[in-house]
Amino acid sequence: MALAVTRSLMRPKRDRAGTNSVPGSQSTPASWLIGDEMDRERMLDMDRLVAPVRQRSFIVIAAALLICGPWLGWWTIIPLALAGVVFKLADAALERVTHTEYLLLAAWTVSQVMIVTSVALTGGPTSPAMSWFAIPIVTLSARFPVRGVIAGVVVTVVMLLAVAFGVNAHAVLVHPPLLIMPLALTIAVAILSTALMHSDVRHRSEAIIDQLTGMLNRHALDGRVVELTHQSQRTGQPVGLIVGDLDHFKDVNDTHGHATGDAVLQDVAYMLRKQLRAFDLAYRIGGEEFLVLLPGADLEQAVAMAERLRQGVAADTVGGGLRVTMSFGVSASGHGDVFDYERLCAEADAALYEAKRAGRNGVRSSAHALRAPDSPLVSC
């Protein structure tokens, strides 16, 4: 996979508690479901893509339940509605939860519990809804690595066995295919969807991941800008934007060679990512140029984050023993404003120019940018 090399280069040593041992790190610790921040970024990115598809699938299932109402009962729509509410609450709580993977897995489990309820009340193993257990399985591989898929399949199999034998064990014993077929369907869907998702992730990674640093690239940035623009129109929440540039990076390449320069970029990229929240995304947009998007952050919060990033880079050695610094420019949309990427990037670039002019290794915001540079430091 395209991320394998960059992860091996960027993965930190772990202490006995299993957290990333990076001085001053503000990142979320690894968990049983998520091995590192790249896995978490992929999970959140895929969850955003799955959300609208999940809504459409709920509509299809709701239509089927309404059509079958005269035979199954109109009440069957209630568990589906409850599952929809749970997913809505989970989506709203993602930014406030440290281990987002557990929240998403819990919401997924609730959806299976709702299916158990429907199956139990419509005949158990003889219910026409037995095959529905396979539907949530499709979304597992879109969010979690293999261990998460295995955990979800195990939970589903236990639920299938429990509802089948708990409601009508006699029917299963007399006609085992009632249970065998849904079990086979569930496991087959897990195998196929996981294989397809791995292929998709590999191709998506090659398209949106910077191969040197493992960070998202400009292609990924374009898609995120569109999402944040629509999101700001709906919610009115601000969006912070930070542009950063390594100070005197040309001297590193000239003095120590390009191999060392590449190692410096890898280490700096890792340090930047470790300081960010789960929903903040960092991009490499040029040679030594980086950009960070901060959904929900106003200018003051974005400046505070930029200062944390500056301190994180300056505090440790990179590239096998070198010390480097970064300069940052910051801008942000206001509360109630639509996110205007081109304008904010230009303002942040002007602020970065002021930080460079003031001696480098500093943070300047658009509120203090005196004038735009004759030629932009970063390409928006």
ABEGO torsion letter per residue (X at the ends): XAAAAAAAAABBBBBAAGBBBBBGBABBBBBAABABAAAAAAAAAAAAAAAAAAAAAAAAAAAAAAAAAAAAEAAAAAAAAAAAAAAAAAAAAAAABABAAAAAAAAAAAAAAAAAAAAAAAGEAABAAAAAAAAAAAAAAAABBAAAAAAAAAAAAAAAAAAAAAABAAAAAABAAAAAAAAAAAAAAAAAAAAAAAAAAAAAAAAABBAAAGBBBAAAAAAAAAAAAAAAAAAGBBBBBBBBBBBGAAAAAAAAEAAAAAAAAAAAAAAAAAABBAABBBBBABAABBBBBBBGBBAAAAAAAAAAAAAAAAABBBGGGBBBBBBBBBBBBBBGBBBBAAAAAAAAAAAAAAAAAAGEGBBBBAAABABBBABBABBX
